[in-house]
Amino acid sequence: MGKCIIMGAGEFCNEQIIDKKSLTLDKEDFCIAADGGFAYLQAIGITPHLLIGDMDSLEIRLPEENDTISSRSLAIKKLPVEKDDTDMLAAVKEGLARGYQEFALYGALGGRMDHTFANIQCLHYLLNRGARGVLYGIGIQILLLQRGSIVFPASMYRENRRISVFAYGGDACGVTEQGLKYTLDKACLKQEFPIGVSNEFTNQESTITVEEGMLLICVEDFL
């Protein structure tokens, strides 16, 4: 099975998507526009399979249910304005209901701080259901790691790229960082102390492991 790609209405650079080709849809992928994220997708010529949201941040004409854009029929699911789920979480639930385990959440960072934090909570929601997700913003990626390891290839090295690791949801123990400029060996990261901020990739493969607890990993490019 492919991955579920969700486009939110947070800050994002359309040119960055095109230049870096970071937003590509494979045949088995399922693409969801979360409310205003539909405008971003239209701008780069991508038609989602589903548009979902309360439509409060959509400033363009909505297509009718039977309209076809780029030879694909667009399904629309309108949500009430007063609801418990954010549009992004509603989109995540749609992807899970279709059996997807890998999620790429674009336009999920920047803009309103409350929505940014809510989108980080969506990553936790996915982890608790056996799935994984990554948040993408302008020059930044955020993911959660729980009791496991993640490997970054040597190609991740870039002069102005930083990687930060924070304890999330409590202290994180047995944290090991190998192949980065600053290493750790079975350390305990306290939620109150940001010792893992601003590490750097090197010209070699790097690995981050956590044995107990959860880590928030942030990869950011500084221009």
C-alpha positions as CSV (number, residue, x, y, z in Angstrom):
1,M,0.0,0.0,0.0
2,G,1.1,3.5,-0.7
3,K,1.0,6.5,1.6
4,C,-1.7,9.0,2.6
5,I,-0.8,12.6,1.6
6,I,-2.6,15.4,3.3
7,M,-2.3,19.0,2.4
8,G,-3.3,21.5,5.1
9,A,-3.7,25.2,5.0
10,G,-0.6,26.2,7.0
11,E,2.4,28.1,5.6
12,F,3.9,26.3,2.6
13,C,5.9,27.3,-0.5
14,N,4.5,25.9,-3.7
15,E,7.7,26.6,-5.5
16,Q,9.6,24.5,-3.0
17,I,7.3,21.5,-3.7
18,I,7.9,21.8,-7.4
19,D,11.7,22.5,-7.3
20,K,12.4,19.7,-4.8
21,K,9.8,17.4,-6.2
22,S,8.9,16.6,-2.6
23,L,5.2,16.2,-3.3
24,T,4.7,13.4,-5.8
25,L,1.8,11.0,-6.0
26,D,2.3,7.3,-6.7
27,K,-0.5,5.2,-8.1
28,E,-1.2,3.7,-4.7
29,D,-1.1,7.0,-2.8
30,F,-4.3,8.7,-1.5
31,C,-4.3,12.5,-1.5
32,I,-6.6,14.5,0.8
33,A,-7.0,18.3,0.9
34,A,-7.8,19.5,4.4
35,D,-9.9,22.6,3.8
36,G,-7.7,25.5,2.6
37,G,-5.0,23.0,1.5
38,F,-7.1,22.5,-1.6
39,A,-5.9,25.9,-2.9
40,Y,-2.2,24.8,-2.6
41,L,-2.9,21.6,-4.5
42,Q,-4.7,23.5,-7.2
43,A,-1.8,25.9,-7.6
44,I,0.6,23.1,-8.4
45,G,-1.8,21.2,-10.6
46,I,-2.6,18.3,-8.2
47,T,-6.2,17.1,-7.8
48,P,-6.8,15.3,-4.4
49,H,-9.0,12.3,-4.1
50,L,-10.9,13.9,-1.3
51,L,-11.6,17.4,0.0
52,I,-12.6,17.5,3.6
53,G,-13.2,20.3,6.1
54,D,-15.6,22.9,7.3
55,M,-14.5,25.1,4.3
56,D,-14.0,28.1,6.6
57,S,-10.5,28.9,5.1
58,L,-11.3,28.1,1.5
59,E,-11.4,31.3,-0.6
60,I,-12.0,29.7,-4.0
61,R,-15.0,28.3,-5.7
62,L,-15.7,24.7,-4.6
63,P,-16.3,22.3,-7.5
64,E,-19.6,20.5,-7.6
65,E,-19.5,16.8,-6.6
66,N,-19.7,15.7,-10.2
67,D,-17.0,18.1,-11.5
68,T,-13.8,16.5,-12.8
69,I,-10.5,18.2,-12.5
70,S,-7.4,16.7,-14.2
71,S,-9.6,13.7,-15.2
72,R,-10.2,12.7,-11.6
73,S,-13.5,12.9,-9.8
74,L,-13.2,14.9,-6.6
75,A,-15.1,13.7,-3.5
76,I,-16.1,16.4,-1.0
77,K,-16.9,15.8,2.6
78,K,-18.1,19.0,4.4
79,L,-17.8,19.1,8.1
80,P,-19.7,21.3,10.6
81,V,-17.8,24.4,11.8
82,E,-18.4,23.5,15.4
83,K,-16.8,20.1,15.9
84,D,-14.2,18.3,18.1
85,D,-11.8,17.3,15.3
86,T,-9.6,19.7,13.5
87,D,-9.8,19.5,9.7
88,M,-6.3,17.8,9.7
89,L,-7.3,15.2,12.3
90,A,-10.5,14.5,10.3
91,A,-8.3,13.9,7.2
92,V,-6.0,11.7,9.2
93,K,-9.0,9.6,10.3
94,E,-10.1,9.3,6.7
95,G,-6.7,7.9,5.7
96,L,-6.6,5.4,8.6
97,A,-10.1,4.2,7.7
98,R,-8.7,3.4,4.3
99,G,-6.0,1.3,5.8
100,Y,-3.0,3.6,5.2
101,Q,-0.1,3.4,7.7
102,E,2.3,6.0,6.2
103,F,1.2,9.7,6.3
104,A,2.8,12.8,4.9
105,L,1.2,16.0,6.2
106,Y,2.0,19.1,4.2
107,G,1.0,22.6,5.1
108,A,0.9,21.5,8.7
109,L,3.3,24.0,10.3
110,G,3.5,27.7,10.5
111,G,0.6,30.1,10.7
112,R,-1.5,29.7,13.8
113,M,0.5,28.2,16.7
114,D,-2.5,26.4,18.1
115,H,-3.0,24.5,14.8
116,T,0.7,23.7,14.6
117,F,0.6,22.1,18.0
118,A,-2.7,20.3,17.1
119,N,-0.9,18.9,14.0
120,I,1.9,17.6,16.2
121,Q,-0.7,15.8,18.3
122,C,-2.0,14.2,15.1
123,L,1.4,12.5,14.8
124,H,0.8,11.1,18.3
125,Y,-2.7,10.0,17.3
126,L,-1.1,8.1,14.4
127,L,1.5,6.4,16.5
128,N,-1.2,5.2,18.9
129,R,-2.8,3.5,16.0
130,G,0.2,1.8,14.6
131,A,0.8,4.3,11.9
132,R,3.5,6.9,11.2
133,G,3.5,10.5,10.0
134,V,5.7,13.4,9.1
135,L,4.8,17.1,9.2
136,Y,6.2,19.2,6.4
137,G,6.5,23.0,6.5
138,I,8.8,25.5,4.8
139,G,12.3,24.0,5.2
140,I,11.2,21.9,8.2
141,Q,10.1,18.4,9.0
142,I,8.8,17.1,12.3
143,L,8.2,13.5,13.3
144,L,7.7,11.5,16.5
145,L,9.7,8.4,17.4
146,Q,8.6,5.9,20.1
147,R,10.6,2.9,21.3
148,G,12.5,2.4,18.2
149,S,15.1,3.8,15.8
150,I,15.3,6.0,12.7
151,V,18.1,6.0,10.2
152,F,19.1,9.0,8.2
153,P,21.3,8.5,5.1
154,A,24.6,10.4,4.6
155,S,22.9,12.5,1.9
156,M,21.0,14.3,4.7
157,Y,24.2,16.4,5.3
158,R,23.9,20.0,4.4
159,E,25.9,22.9,5.8
160,N,22.9,24.8,7.1
161,R,20.7,21.9,8.1
162,R,20.1,21.1,11.8
163,I,18.4,18.3,13.6
164,S,17.0,18.7,17.1
165,V,15.7,16.0,19.4
166,F,13.3,16.7,22.3
167,A,11.6,14.5,24.9
168,Y,7.9,14.5,24.2
169,G,5.1,13.5,26.5
170,G,7.5,12.9,29.4
171,D,11.2,12.0,29.8
172,A,12.8,9.8,27.1
173,C,15.4,7.3,28.2
174,G,17.9,5.1,26.4
175,V,18.4,7.8,23.8
176,T,21.4,7.1,21.5
177,E,22.5,9.3,18.7
178,Q,25.2,8.0,16.3
179,G,26.7,9.6,13.2
180,L,25.7,13.1,14.2
181,K,28.2,15.9,15.2
182,Y,27.2,15.5,18.8
183,T,26.5,11.9,20.0
184,L,24.6,10.4,22.9
185,D,24.8,6.9,24.4
186,K,21.8,5.7,26.2
187,A,21.1,9.1,27.7
188,C,17.9,10.2,29.4
189,L,16.4,13.4,27.9
190,K,14.3,15.4,30.3
191,Q,11.2,17.1,29.0
192,E,12.2,20.3,30.9
193,F,15.8,20.5,29.4
194,P,16.4,21.0,25.6
195,I,19.8,19.4,25.5
196,G,19.1,17.9,22.1
197,V,18.6,21.2,20.2
198,S,20.6,22.1,17.1
199,N,22.7,19.0,16.3
200,E,24.2,18.6,12.9
201,F,24.4,15.9,10.3
202,T,27.8,14.6,9.1
203,N,28.9,12.9,5.9
204,Q,27.9,9.5,7.2
205,E,24.7,7.6,8.0
206,S,23.2,8.6,11.3
207,T,20.9,6.8,13.7
208,I,18.6,8.0,16.5
209,T,17.2,5.4,19.0
210,V,14.9,5.7,22.0
211,E,14.3,2.7,24.3
212,E,11.7,4.2,26.6
213,G,9.4,7.2,26.0
214,M,9.0,9.3,22.9
215,L,11.1,11.8,21.0
216,L,10.1,14.7,18.8
217,I,12.6,15.0,16.0
218,C,12.8,18.3,14.0
219,V,14.9,18.7,10.9
220,E,15.3,22.2,9.7
221,D,17.2,24.1,7.0
222,F,18.5,27.5,7.8
223,L,19.0,29.7,4.7
